[in-house]
Amino acid sequence: MNQQKVKRVRDIVDGVLLLDKPVGLSSNDALIKTKRMLNAKKAGHTGTLDPFATGLLPLCFGEATKFSQDLLEADKTYLTTVHLGQRSDTGDTEGQIIETRDVNVTRDQIEAVLARFRGPIEQVPPMYSALKRDGKPLYEYARAGITLEREARPVTIHKLEFVSYEAPFLKLEVKCSKGTYIRVLGEDIGAALGCGAHLNALRRIQVGELTMDNIVTLEEVAAHATPLELLAPVDALLSSFPPVQLTDELAKRFLNGQRLPLGKEPAVAVPKLEQVPGRVRVYHGDKLLGTAQLGEFDILAPERLISVAGAA
């Protein structure tokens, strides 16, 4: 007798979960586990953390996935421990140690080197990365013993602060632009100090405006009687954008994709933006309708819209 496999019916779930990713799990594996726990139909993460790294991994569900790109573009903040005196082939603890040197550095020498890496810098992406060449990620070439030429890329180190130093472990706090490899930063600092280095630990503590407040572990999600209560609303991703409140009629027109001349609507309070055009989050009452660009003459142009059925 043939038994047909019953397809699991997943729920429509909208919101954001601030997950504390554990060591040893890829970002995608963490997403899959959480998606299964919530029985969610649609989910995505907002930028990968290496398996050896821990910390803030915002997971987007349902309508929130429409805004996940904003977090991919956002600045990130990390706490990291750099192991001076040892280089690994991956730049972190997952690789093999390929060189060991004596470490004789002072706090003043460290501070002088850190100053060289603040602001706009260029980084050469590591071979052990997911960047692709001819359709294959670089780490596949690296595992085959092949090293390819890589062009340096511009990134910005907004903050690079000394936390502590107990030889050979140097702890730092780093706030950086998208595309920054903290592994490469650690290696470059070690090279500048003349002793080499690799990352011993890496923990992400902020993504854009999202912080460690209300962060939860996989174990806490699994143990929660009603795990959907752990989700933040969709607009938790948009807190840095000024809000615009629309009337009934304007909300209907906005959801139909129409551009709205807000300057002619006395019932609408139009925020003053630092730069025009600028992004805003749009509401009808307490319901998020989506994001828009507020341009010259207070013209509101719809950008990404929340579906009415899944509005948060």
C-alpha positions in Angstrom: 0.0 0.0 0.0 1.5 3.4 -1.0 1.4 6.0 1.6 1.5 9.6 0.3 3.5 12.0 2.3 1.3 14.7 3.8 2.6 18.2 3.1 3.0 20.3 6.2 0.7 23.3 6.2 2.7 26.3 7.5 1.2 29.4 9.1 1.3 33.0 7.9 3.6 34.6 10.5 4.6 38.3 10.4 7.3 39.9 12.5 11.0 39.9 13.6 12.8 37.6 16.0 16.0 38.8 17.5 17.9 35.6 17.7 21.1 35.0 19.7 22.9 32.7 17.2 25.0 30.1 19.0 28.5 29.0 18.1 28.8 26.2 15.5 25.6 26.9 13.6 25.3 28.7 10.3 22.9 31.6 9.9 20.8 29.6 7.5 20.7 26.6 9.8 19.5 28.9 12.6 16.8 30.3 10.3 15.6 26.8 9.3 15.4 25.7 13.0 13.5 28.8 14.0 11.2 28.7 11.0 10.3 25.1 11.9 9.6 26.1 15.6 7.3 28.9 14.5 5.7 26.8 11.7 6.2 29.9 9.6 5.5 29.9 5.8 8.0 32.6 4.8 11.2 33.6 6.5 14.7 35.1 5.8 17.7 36.4 7.7 19.4 39.8 7.5 23.0 39.1 6.8 25.1 36.0 7.7 27.2 35.4 10.8 30.0 32.9 10.4 29.4 29.6 12.2 32.1 30.4 14.9 30.4 33.8 15.6 27.5 34.5 18.0 25.1 37.2 18.7 22.4 39.2 17.1 20.8 37.6 14.0 17.5 39.3 13.2 15.2 36.8 11.5 12.3 38.2 9.4 9.0 36.4 8.9 6.3 37.1 6.4 5.8 40.7 5.6 9.0 41.6 7.5 11.0 40.0 4.7 10.1 42.9 2.4 12.3 45.1 4.6 15.2 42.8 5.3 17.4 44.5 2.7 17.5 47.5 4.9 19.4 45.5 7.6 21.7 44.0 5.0 22.7 47.6 4.2 22.9 48.8 7.8 26.0 49.3 10.0 26.9 46.5 12.3 28.6 46.5 15.8 30.7 43.7 17.2 32.7 42.6 20.2 35.7 40.6 19.1 38.7 38.9 20.6 41.9 38.9 18.5 44.4 36.2 19.2 47.8 37.9 18.6 50.8 35.8 17.6 49.0 33.1 15.7 47.7 33.1 12.1 45.2 30.6 10.8 44.4 29.7 7.2 40.8 30.9 7.7 41.5 34.0 9.8 39.5 32.5 12.7 39.3 29.5 15.1 37.8 27.2 12.4 41.1 27.0 10.5 44.5 25.5 11.0 47.3 27.5 12.6 49.8 28.2 9.9 52.2 30.6 11.7 53.2 31.4 15.3 55.2 34.4 16.5 56.2 35.9 19.8 54.0 38.7 21.0 55.7 41.8 22.6 53.3 44.7 22.2 52.3 47.5 24.5 49.0 49.3 25.0 50.5 52.4 23.3 51.5 50.3 20.3 48.0 48.8 20.1 46.3 52.2 20.3 48.6 53.6 17.6 47.8 50.7 15.2 44.0 50.9 15.9 44.1 54.6 14.9 45.3 53.5 11.4 42.2 51.4 10.8 39.5 53.9 11.7 37.5 55.6 9.0 37.5 54.7 5.3 39.9 51.8 4.6 40.3 49.1 2.0 40.0 45.3 2.6 40.9 42.4 0.5 38.1 39.8 0.9 39.3 36.5 2.4 39.5 33.3 0.4 37.3 31.7 3.0 34.2 33.7 2.1 31.0 33.2 0.2 31.9 35.7 -2.5 31.6 34.0 -5.9 34.1 33.7 -8.8 32.8 32.0 -12.0 29.7 30.8 -10.1 31.7 29.1 -7.2 32.1 30.6 -3.7 35.7 31.5 -2.9 35.8 29.0 0.0 35.4 26.1 -2.4 38.6 27.2 -4.2 40.3 27.7 -0.8 39.4 24.2 0.3 40.9 22.9 -2.9 44.2 24.7 -2.1 43.6 27.4 -4.7 44.3 31.0 -4.0 42.8 33.6 -6.4 43.6 37.3 -6.8 40.9 39.5 -5.1 40.5 43.2 -5.5 40.4 45.4 -2.4 37.1 46.8 -1.5 36.3 50.1 0.4 34.7 49.8 3.8 34.3 52.2 6.7 35.3 51.5 10.3 33.1 54.0 12.2 34.4 52.8 15.6 37.4 50.7 16.7 37.8 50.8 20.4 40.2 49.0 22.8 38.3 47.0 25.4 41.1 45.0 27.1 44.4 43.2 26.6 45.6 40.1 28.4 48.4 38.8 26.2 47.9 37.3 23.7 44.1 38.2 23.7 43.1 41.7 22.5 39.4 42.5 22.9 37.9 45.2 20.7 34.6 46.8 19.9 34.0 47.5 16.2 31.2 49.4 14.4 31.5 49.1 10.7 29.8 49.5 7.3 28.3 46.6 5.4 30.7 44.3 3.7 33.4 44.6 6.4 35.2 41.4 7.3 36.1 41.4 11.0 38.4 38.4 10.4 40.4 40.5 7.9 40.4 43.4 10.2 41.9 41.2 13.0 44.5 39.8 10.6 45.5 43.2 9.4 45.8 44.6 12.9 48.0 41.6 13.8 50.2 42.2 10.7 50.5 45.9 11.6 51.7 44.9 15.1 54.2 42.6 13.5 53.0 39.4 15.2 50.1 38.2 13.1 46.7 37.3 14.5 43.4 35.5 14.0 39.9 35.9 15.5 39.3 33.9 18.7 35.8 35.1 19.2 33.2 37.3 17.5 29.8 38.5 18.8 27.5 40.8 17.0 25.7 43.2 19.4 23.9 45.6 17.0 22.4 45.7 13.5 21.3 49.1 12.4 19.0 50.4 15.2 18.4 46.8 16.6 20.3 46.0 19.8 20.6 43.1 22.2 17.4 44.1 24.0 14.8 41.3 23.9 17.3 38.9 22.2 16.4 35.2 22.6 18.1 31.9 22.2 17.0 28.9 20.2 16.4 27.1 23.5 14.1 29.9 24.7 12.1 29.8 21.5 11.7 26.0 21.8 10.7 26.2 25.5 8.2 29.0 25.1 4.5 28.0 25.3 3.5 30.5 22.6 6.7 31.4 20.8 5.0 33.9 18.4 4.8 36.2 21.4 8.6 36.6 21.1 8.3 38.3 17.8 8.7 42.1 17.5 6.3 43.8 15.0 7.4 44.4 11.4 8.1 48.1 12.0 10.8 47.2 14.5 13.0 47.1 11.3 12.0 50.7 10.4 12.4 52.6 13.7 15.0 55.0 12.2 12.5 56.3 9.6 10.1 59.2 10.5 6.5 58.1 10.6 3.7 59.5 8.4 0.0 59.0 9.4 -2.6 58.8 6.6 -6.3 59.4 6.6 -8.7 56.7 5.4 -8.9 57.9 1.9 -5.1 58.6 1.6 -4.4 55.1 3.0 -6.5 53.5 0.2 -4.7 55.5 -2.5 -1.3 54.7 -1.0 -2.0 50.9 -1.0 -3.0 51.3 -4.6 0.5 52.6 -5.3 -0.5 56.2 -5.9 1.8 59.2 -5.3 0.3 61.5 -2.7 0.8 65.3 -2.5 0.8 65.5 1.3 1.4 69.3 1.3 -2.2 69.8 0.2 -3.6 67.6 3.0 -4.1 69.7 6.2 -5.1 66.6 8.1 -1.6 65.0 7.6 1.5 66.1 9.7 4.5 65.9 7.4 7.8 65.3 9.1 10.8 67.5 8.4 13.6 65.4 6.9 17.4 66.0 7.1 17.6 65.2 3.4 15.1 65.1 0.6 14.0 62.8 -0.8 14.1 60.6 2.3 12.5 57.4 3.5 9.5 57.3 5.9 7.3 54.6 7.4 3.6 55.0 6.6 0.7 54.2 8.9 -3.1 54.2 9.0 -4.0 54.3 12.6 -1.7 51.7 14.3 -1.4 49.7 11.1 1.9 49.8 9.1 1.2 50.3 5.4 4.8 50.2 4.2 7.6 52.5 3.4 7.8 55.5 1.0 10.1 58.2 -0.3 9.0 61.7 0.8 10.2 64.1 -1.9 10.1 67.7 -2.9 6.9 69.6 -2.3 6.0 66.8 0.2 5.2 64.3 -2.5 4.8 60.8 -0.9 5.9 58.0 -3.3 5.1 54.4 -2.2 8.1 52.1 -2.0 7.4 48.8 -0.3 3.9 48.0 0.7 2.4 45.6 3.3 -0.3 43.4 2.0 -3.6 44.2 3.7 -4.1 40.6 4.9 -0.7 40.4 6.4 -0.4 44.0 7.7 1.2 44.3 11.2 
